[in-house]
Amino acid sequence: MVRRQKPKEPFVPAERHETIRKEIMSLLSDQKLSAKDVSAEVHIPEKDVYEHLEHIERSTHKTGLHLSIVPAECLKCGFIFRKRERLKKPGRCPICHGEKIQEPLYTIREDRFSDPHPAHS
């Protein structure tokens, strides 16, 4: 006996009133969130959040804003990943090799070093 499978319904993305990056930026302008928190709020996979954060990090300097990062921290020995350039959560601590890592937190703030009134040439 051959069973026929019911055809799958096409995937319909959630209706959005603003772009994903703008939605992430507005979330992060109010609070500090981890990539996992942003993923849950915006309804996209966590790995996609990192891609959007990288783009936001590169593009916010033009607007006088700055993606600020509270670095990840090892929960076993307290090592803080201050010099880490990647936005993703580290897998292991380089000191104690522990895997319990507090995720980095992200927020968007005004860039204190940008000139709000650039000189016209």
C-alpha positions in Angstrom: 0.0 0.0 0.0 1.5 3.4 -1.1 0.7 6.3 1.1 0.4 9.7 -0.5 1.8 12.5 1.5 -0.2 15.7 1.7 1.6 18.5 -0.1 3.5 20.9 2.2 2.1 24.3 2.7 4.5 27.0 1.5 6.4 28.9 4.1 5.0 32.3 4.7 7.3 34.7 6.6 5.9 36.8 9.4 4.6 40.2 8.4 7.1 42.9 9.3 6.6 46.6 9.4 10.3 47.4 9.4 13.4 45.6 8.2 15.0 43.0 10.4 18.1 45.2 11.0 16.0 48.2 12.0 14.0 46.0 14.3 17.2 44.8 15.9 18.6 48.3 16.2 15.4 49.5 17.9 15.5 46.6 20.3 19.2 47.3 21.1 18.7 51.0 21.5 16.5 50.4 24.6 18.4 47.6 26.3 21.4 45.2 26.5 20.5 41.9 24.9 22.3 38.7 24.0 22.1 37.3 20.4 19.8 34.6 21.8 17.5 37.2 23.2 17.4 39.2 19.9 16.8 35.9 18.1 13.7 35.2 20.2 12.4 38.8 19.9 12.8 39.1 16.1 12.0 35.4 15.3 15.1 34.6 13.3 17.9 32.0 13.9 20.6 33.1 16.3 23.3 32.6 13.6 21.4 35.1 11.4 21.5 37.6 14.3 25.3 37.6 14.3 25.3 38.4 10.6 23.0 41.3 11.1 25.0 42.5 14.1 28.2 42.5 12.0 26.5 44.7 9.4 25.0 47.0 12.0 28.5 47.3 13.6 29.9 48.5 10.2 27.1 50.8 9.3 26.2 52.5 12.5 29.2 54.8 12.6 27.7 56.8 9.7 24.7 57.7 11.8 26.5 58.7 15.0 25.7 55.5 16.7 27.9 52.7 18.0 27.3 49.0 18.6 28.5 48.6 22.2 29.5 45.1 23.4 29.6 43.9 27.0 32.2 41.1 26.6 31.6 37.5 27.3 32.9 36.1 30.6 33.9 32.7 31.8 31.6 31.6 34.6 34.2 29.2 36.0 37.3 31.4 36.4 36.0 34.9 35.7 38.1 35.5 32.6 36.7 38.4 30.5 37.0 38.2 26.7 37.9 42.0 26.3 40.0 41.7 23.1 37.7 39.4 21.2 36.8 40.7 17.7 34.2 38.1 16.8 30.7 38.8 17.9 29.8 35.2 18.6 30.0 33.7 22.0 33.3 31.9 22.6 33.3 28.1 22.9 35.9 27.8 25.6 37.9 29.8 28.1 41.6 30.1 27.1 42.6 30.0 30.8 40.6 27.2 32.5 39.2 25.6 29.3 35.7 25.9 30.9 32.7 25.9 28.6 30.3 27.8 30.8 30.5 31.2 29.2 28.3 34.2 29.9 27.1 35.4 26.5 28.2 38.9 25.3 25.5 41.5 25.4 24.9 44.1 22.7 23.4 47.6 22.8 23.4 50.6 20.5 24.5 53.9 21.9 25.3 57.3 20.6 28.9 57.6 19.6 30.6 60.0 22.0 33.4 60.7 19.6 31.4 61.6 16.5 30.9 65.3 15.7 27.2 66.0 15.5 28.0 69.1 13.3 30.8 68.1 10.9 32.6 71.0 9.3 31.7 71.7 5.7 34.6 71.8 3.2 
